[in-house]
Amino acid sequence: MEPIQMPPVNLTLLAPLLVVVGWATALLLIDAFLIPVGRKHITGYLAIAGMVVAALVGLPLWNVSGSTFSDMIRLDRFSLTLTWIFLLTGSLSVAMALDYLPRHDIEQGEFYPLLMFAVAGMILMSQGTDMIVLFLGIEALSITLYIMTGFAYPRISSEEAAMKYLVLGAFAAGFFVYGIALLYGATGTTSLAGIAAVLTKQPLVGESQTYLLTGVAMVLIAFSFKIALVPFHMWTPDVYEGAPTPVTAFMSVGTKGAALAALWRILTVALAPMQSFWLPVLVALAAVTMVVGNLGAFSQTNVKRMLAYSSIGHAGYIIMGLLVMSERGTEAFLFYMIAYALTNLGAFAVVISLEQRGEAAWSLDDFAGLYQRRPLLAIAMALFMFSLAGVPPTAGFMAKFYLFSAAYDGGLGVLALVGVLTSAVAAFFYLRVVLRMFMHEPLRDLRPALSQGLTADILLAGGLTLLFGLIPTPVIFLVEQSLVALGK
């Protein structure tokens, strides 16, 4: 009997991921045995420190490129840039939760390690080059999000949101696993490069072709659920509304970014020979998603649900960068992810500042007269709304300009036109929030609660949103350099 051959493992390529997982595991023990009840914010600060350390560990790896675990996990500048985006998203989300959890009497130290494990799943999805690894990343992210969505126990809406997310998430996971099985049956491998090699060598016929097409369709359905593409978006408003607001903010950015990063590798590596099959489908889904997401937000008077529908519309915008299938399209995708992450997290931080214990201040009326009560907070929220709408000189404007021009140059002019038109519709419901804050009188005495974490979150997100709109060159340089090692 031949001995089992262990594949060569280069742990250096996994350094940021290992730091996040190891730190989160240690933090679970530290929180359980060393952090007293009532001081769980210390666990949150330690979680932020861990993600900062993980980001710093990634700096020496900028010029390193390679794969490990038999080419199942790959580190390159593209995945490293996404890793930094995910770590930033996680840190800002923890900063929001530091005040939110005790204010709503749901503070548990486990929240912060759980969020770190979710970030680890996102990092794994950005580095995975094998279907099995991508599935592990998706489940690591999803299982932790199921728990965090229901974290506001015994609030019924939070438990209902968690159950909806769990049931539909399991349904999507089943599609993904079955799709992987069919792709393996058709090609004999789960490696993305291996699938591409089989498809390039000769076209599949007969049963193999049926397995292949069905498998591709199932994989696309699973990712459409995670990204919230229409018609797989129906869970988003209910889950976003019911989940604790820091979790909603984290989900709105992190889940989309990680799922799109994994989908990018699948489309550009494994399924590149089948572009004629999946491209028209995804173009249609992107167009419908932009229309439905923005029209859905149009009629909302609940700001949290409005931002949920807004995130659906932005999913249609972001996937446009992947469909261009060019270096410029991928650059536009990365730029948009950075701008969207900062803007959306900042907007949710303002929403959290208005929430009181046992009360959800999500109505548009709660924003009435905010400028009279907290001028700087109203200005920050206006900045985030302008950025989401794509108004200059914000990062959102530069991101949309970069994205739409890349789509037009890449032969997707019709999709770019749909993006421009739906952005015009979106401007209405974003500016409606601004008008309430500056032009209306307060309808009730609602005092915003600004902790140090929320203040730092809003200042950082707002400052970078404005800076990247005025001086986008550093971000453009970063996303351009992120693709150098990909050989694209």
Secondary structure as GFF3:
##gff-version 3
##sequence-region A 1 488
A	DSSP	three_ten_helix	11	14	.	.	.	ID=ss1
A	DSSP	alpha_helix	15	33	.	.	.	ID=ss2
A	DSSP	alpha_helix	41	58	.	.	.	ID=ss3
A	DSSP	three_ten_helix	59	61	.	.	.	ID=ss4
A	DSSP	beta_strand	66	68	.	.	.	ID=ss5
A	DSSP	beta_strand	73	75	.	.	.	ID=ss6
A	DSSP	alpha_helix	77	103	.	.	.	ID=ss7
A	DSSP	alpha_helix	111	127	.	.	.	ID=ss8
A	DSSP	alpha_helix	131	149	.	.	.	ID=ss9
A	DSSP	alpha_helix	156	187	.	.	.	ID=ss10
A	DSSP	alpha_helix	192	201	.	.	.	ID=ss11
A	DSSP	alpha_helix	207	227	.	.	.	ID=ss12
A	DSSP	alpha_helix	235	242	.	.	.	ID=ss13
A	DSSP	alpha_helix	245	250	.	.	.	ID=ss14
A	DSSP	pi_helix	251	255	.	.	.	ID=ss15
A	DSSP	alpha_helix	256	265	.	.	.	ID=ss16
A	DSSP	pi_helix	266	270	.	.	.	ID=ss17
A	DSSP	three_ten_helix	272	274	.	.	.	ID=ss18
A	DSSP	alpha_helix	275	298	.	.	.	ID=ss19
A	DSSP	alpha_helix	303	323	.	.	.	ID=ss20
A	DSSP	alpha_helix	327	354	.	.	.	ID=ss21
A	DSSP	three_ten_helix	364	367	.	.	.	ID=ss22
A	DSSP	alpha_helix	370	373	.	.	.	ID=ss23
A	DSSP	alpha_helix	375	389	.	.	.	ID=ss24
A	DSSP	alpha_helix	395	409	.	.	.	ID=ss25
A	DSSP	alpha_helix	413	439	.	.	.	ID=ss26
A	DSSP	alpha_helix	452	470	.	.	.	ID=ss27
A	DSSP	alpha_helix	473	481	.	.	.	ID=ss28
A	DSSP	three_ten_helix	484	486	.	.	.	ID=ss29
###
